[in-house]
Amino acid sequence: MISIGEKGICRLSIVPVRAEASDASEMVTQLLFGDHYAVTEFSSDSKWIKIKIYFDSYEGWIDAKQYHFITDEYFEQINNSDYKICTDLTASILYHKNLLPVTMGAIIPISTNEIFAIEEHLGFNGEAKSLSARRDFDFLKSISKKYMNAPYLWGGKSPFGIDCSGFTQIVFKICGYSLKRDASQQVQQGKGVDGLENALPGDLAFFRNEHKKVTHVGILLENQEIIHASGKVKIDFLDENGIFNAEQKGYTHYLTDIKRVLA
């Protein structure tokens, strides 16, 4: 029987996290391999578990069949270890003698090139970097471009489906920075930049809807370009008004804020 306060970890490639305790409910985010969380609630039939994700405090429901229990001690071990994060678009993990595909952004429980085998046995031979190592704009740009043409998916965080804020969050996470999950939360982070003329490559640009609400975010590149997830991950032109889409011959998003997170 699962109890409130128990800890868990994602031990599948991707696990959908939903707004309500139902397969038909909206997916609000995803767990990638290695994401850990605490149980905050469970459905009356015990088929669904509400979780709070450790990295960004985001909450939602997962199928109980996809829950993987870990001890409080292992939970703290993860919190205090400088594990690796996968930088390959896709890679494989040997987990309990089974091959498991993982995506970029998966957390690999390896530290200083040694596999932590306290509670699990894993093998990984892909490309990865330390979670805590902060990287510069050139590295951030190379990671962001690996997602090019990834299809837009509401709540997605993988190269096979990603939304705008999931894209910025995972790219910055790989580069050693913590962002919240939603664009409306991310706009509250970082240092404000006064106008596009003072922006630098790597800054986050935020966009509003007709109700003045922040609903979109992307990463500034050089030469007034922006990489963002809209239909797919792509690069568009940006000016003081917003994002100009050459194919549509018009503005698709209207600029409201620029924030600097990169040190």
TABEL-V286329 format. One record per residue. N is the residue number from 1. RES is the residue in one letter. PHI is phi in radians with two decimals (999 if undefined). OMEGA is omega in degrees with one decimal (999 if undefined). D_CENTER is the distance of its C-alpha to the mean C-alpha in Angstrom with 2 decimals. Layout:
n = (N N)
res = (RES RES)
phi = (PHI PHI)
omega = (OMEGA OMEGA)
d_center = (D_CENTER D_CENTER)
//
This chain:
n = (1 2 3 4 5 6 7 8 9 10 11 12 13 14 15 16 17 18 19 20 21 22 23 24 25 26 27 28 29 30 31 32 33 34 35 36 37 38 39 40 41 42 43 44 45 46 47 48 49 50 51 52 53 54 55 56 57 58 59 60 61 62 63 64 65 66 67 68 69 70 71 72 73 74 75 76 77 78 79 80 81 82 83 84 85 86 87 88 89 90 91 92 93 94 95 96 97 98 99 100 101 102 103 104 105 106 107 108 109 110 111 112 113 114 115 116 117 118 119 120 121 122 123 124 125 126 127 128 129 130 131 132 133 134 135 136 137 138 139 140 141 142 143 144 145 146 147 148 149 150 151 152 153 154 155 156 157 158 159 160 161 162 163 164 165 166 167 168 169 170 171 172 173 174 175 176 177 178 179 180 181 182 183 184 185 186 187 188 189 190 191 192 193 194 195 196 197 198 199 200 201 202 203 204 205 206 207 208 209 210 211 212 213 214 215 216 217 218 219 220 221 222 223 224 225 226 227 228 229 230 231 232 233 234 235 236 237 238 239 240 241 242 243 244 245 246 247 248 249 250 251 252 253 254 255 256 257 258 259 260 261 262 263)
res = (M I S I G E K G I C R L S I V P V R A E A S D A S E M V T Q L L F G D H Y A V T E F S S D S K W I K I K I Y F D S Y E G W I D A K Q Y H F I T D E Y F E Q I N N S D Y K I C T D L T A S I L Y H K N L L P V T M G A I I P I S T N E I F A I E E H L G F N G E A K S L S A R R D F D F L K S I S K K Y M N A P Y L W G G K S P F G I D C S G F T Q I V F K I C G Y S L K R D A S Q Q V Q Q G K G V D G L E N A L P G D L A F F R N E H K K V T H V G I L L E N Q E I I H A S G K V K I D F L D E N G I F N A E Q K G Y T H Y L T D I K R V L A)
phi = (999 -1.40 -2.03 -1.09 1.71 -1.09 -1.93 -2.52 -2.56 -1.38 -2.14 -2.15 -1.01 -2.58 -2.22 -1.24 -1.99 -1.94 -1.20 -2.30 -1.45 -2.81 -1.10 -1.47 -1.34 -0.98 -1.44 -1.72 -2.88 -2.35 -1.65 -1.77 -0.86 1.67 -1.20 -2.05 -2.80 -2.02 -1.44 -1.97 -2.94 -2.53 -1.23 -1.09 -1.64 1.09 -1.54 -2.29 -2.21 -1.56 -2.20 -2.10 -1.30 -1.12 -1.11 -2.22 1.10 -1.30 -2.10 3.13 -1.91 -2.13 -1.11 -1.04 -1.22 -1.80 -1.39 -2.24 -1.22 -2.34 -1.32 -1.04 -1.13 -1.21 -1.01 -1.19 -1.01 -1.12 -1.04 -1.79 -1.89 -1.58 -1.30 -1.70 -2.17 -1.18 -1.96 -1.43 -0.97 -2.44 -2.66 -2.23 -2.09 -1.58 -2.16 0.88 1.21 -2.02 -1.46 -2.18 -1.28 -2.30 -2.00 -0.94 1.72 -1.17 -1.61 -1.84 -1.31 -2.20 -2.37 0.82 1.14 -1.98 -1.34 -1.36 -2.05 -1.13 -2.16 -2.49 -2.07 -2.30 -2.25 -2.54 -2.23 -1.58 -1.54 -2.70 -2.37 -1.17 -1.00 -1.40 -1.23 -1.50 -2.03 -1.56 -1.10 -1.02 -1.19 -1.03 -1.10 -1.14 -1.19 -1.07 -1.27 -1.13 -1.53 -0.90 1.27 -1.08 -1.19 -1.19 -2.52 -0.97 1.50 -1.37 -2.46 -2.13 -1.11 -1.72 2.86 -2.65 -1.81 -1.09 -1.41 -1.13 -1.12 -1.13 -1.07 -1.27 -1.10 -1.20 -1.07 -1.08 -1.51 1.69 -2.10 -1.82 -2.08 -1.21 -1.43 -1.77 -1.01 -1.16 -1.56 -1.11 -1.16 -1.47 -1.78 1.34 -1.81 -1.14 -2.01 -1.52 1.54 -1.10 -1.16 -1.78 -1.33 -2.16 -0.96 1.77 -1.18 -1.66 -1.91 -2.02 -2.34 -1.92 -1.72 -1.16 -1.70 1.19 -1.61 -1.24 -2.26 -2.62 -2.60 -2.62 -1.94 -1.27 -1.90 -1.37 0.99 1.02 -1.89 -2.37 -1.85 -2.75 -1.78 -2.64 1.46 -2.80 -1.31 -2.64 -1.98 -2.23 -1.51 -2.25 -2.31 -1.08 -1.43 2.71 -1.58 -1.81 -1.72 -1.12 -1.15 -1.52 0.97 -3.00 -1.41 -1.89 -2.48 -1.96 -1.14 -2.26 -2.58 -2.26 -2.22 -1.91 -1.95 -1.07 -1.25)
omega = (-179.3 -178.6 174.5 -178.0 176.1 -178.6 179.5 179.5 177.6 177.9 169.3 -179.2 -177.5 175.9 177.3 175.5 -169.9 -178.3 -179.2 -176.0 -178.6 175.3 -178.9 -176.5 177.5 172.8 -176.6 175.3 177.5 165.7 169.4 -179.2 177.5 176.0 -178.0 -167.5 175.3 177.4 -179.5 -176.3 171.0 -177.1 -176.4 178.1 178.0 179.7 -179.5 -178.0 173.7 -175.8 170.5 -175.9 -174.6 -170.7 -173.9 178.3 178.8 -177.4 177.6 -174.0 173.7 175.3 -178.6 178.9 -179.9 176.8 177.1 -176.1 166.6 -179.9 175.0 -179.1 -179.9 175.9 178.7 175.8 179.1 -178.9 -172.7 -179.3 176.9 -177.3 -179.7 174.1 -174.9 178.4 171.6 177.1 170.7 178.5 178.8 175.2 171.7 -173.1 -176.6 176.9 175.7 178.9 -176.5 176.8 175.6 -178.8 173.4 -177.4 176.0 178.2 -177.5 -176.7 176.9 178.9 -177.1 175.4 177.2 178.3 175.4 -175.6 -178.5 -179.2 -173.5 175.6 -179.1 173.5 -176.3 179.9 178.0 177.7 -179.9 174.7 177.7 -179.7 -172.5 -175.8 179.7 -177.2 -175.1 -175.5 -178.1 177.9 179.3 179.8 -178.5 177.3 -177.6 -178.2 174.5 179.9 -178.0 179.1 171.1 -176.8 174.8 176.0 178.3 179.5 -175.2 179.4 -175.6 177.1 -179.6 178.1 -172.8 174.7 -170.0 -177.6 172.5 178.0 -179.1 -179.3 -174.5 177.6 179.3 177.3 178.6 -179.2 174.7 -177.8 -179.4 172.4 173.0 -171.5 -172.4 178.4 -179.4 175.4 -178.0 -179.5 177.1 -176.9 175.3 -178.6 -180.0 178.1 -175.3 174.3 -177.8 -179.1 178.8 -178.4 177.6 173.1 -176.6 175.5 175.9 176.4 -176.7 -172.8 -173.9 171.0 -177.1 178.2 178.6 179.2 177.9 -175.8 -175.6 -179.7 175.7 -177.4 179.8 172.2 175.9 171.6 176.5 175.3 178.6 173.6 -174.2 179.0 177.3 -170.1 172.5 174.0 -174.2 178.1 179.1 176.7 -178.9 169.5 -174.5 179.9 -178.5 -177.1 177.9 -180.0 -175.8 -178.7 -178.9 179.6 178.7 179.0 180.0 -179.7 -173.9 -172.1 177.5 -177.8 171.3 -179.3 179.2 179.3 179.6 179.8 999)
d_center = (30.03 26.61 26.99 25.12 23.65 23.12 20.07 18.01 15.50 13.83 16.36 15.68 13.60 11.58 12.68 12.65 12.65 15.38 17.09 20.35 21.90 22.56 21.48 22.45 20.19 17.35 13.89 11.80 8.47 8.09 8.59 8.36 11.56 12.19 10.12 13.11 14.45 17.82 19.93 21.14 23.16 24.35 26.14 29.94 30.11 27.53 25.66 22.49 20.69 18.88 16.29 14.69 11.48 12.46 9.54 9.31 12.44 11.22 13.96 14.88 17.06 16.85 19.86 21.97 22.61 19.03 19.31 19.95 21.90 21.81 24.31 23.88 24.96 22.27 19.62 21.11 21.37 17.62 17.27 19.97 19.24 17.74 16.20 14.90 11.60 12.29 12.82 14.69 13.63 15.02 16.98 19.01 19.51 22.94 22.49 25.75 27.53 25.38 23.23 19.66 17.39 13.81 11.24 9.70 7.14 9.54 11.31 14.97 17.58 19.68 21.08 23.72 24.01 25.19 23.70 23.57 25.70 26.33 25.39 23.99 24.98 22.41 23.00 20.68 22.03 19.21 17.90 15.77 15.81 16.05 13.10 15.44 16.81 16.17 16.64 18.28 17.85 19.30 16.73 13.86 15.78 16.29 12.66 11.90 15.06 14.16 12.12 15.36 16.69 13.70 14.81 13.50 12.59 12.33 9.58 8.16 5.04 7.75 10.63 12.79 11.35 8.66 9.30 9.89 7.70 4.55 6.13 7.12 4.46 3.37 7.13 8.29 7.02 8.92 11.60 12.11 11.08 9.56 8.50 8.84 7.16 9.97 11.92 14.90 13.45 12.07 15.60 17.08 15.60 17.11 20.63 22.16 23.59 26.90 26.87 25.58 28.51 27.12 23.54 22.34 20.12 16.57 17.06 14.91 17.06 17.00 19.11 21.21 22.84 26.57 26.28 24.84 21.52 18.30 16.54 14.89 13.27 13.39 14.03 17.75 19.46 23.18 26.04 24.64 21.89 18.36 15.51 13.57 12.68 15.91 17.53 15.77 14.06 17.21 19.10 21.47 24.06 23.64 26.56 27.49 27.42 24.00 22.64 25.55 25.17 28.00 28.19 28.53 30.60 29.20 26.57 23.59 21.77 23.57 22.55 22.63 20.92 19.79 18.06 18.07 15.52 16.51 19.53)
//
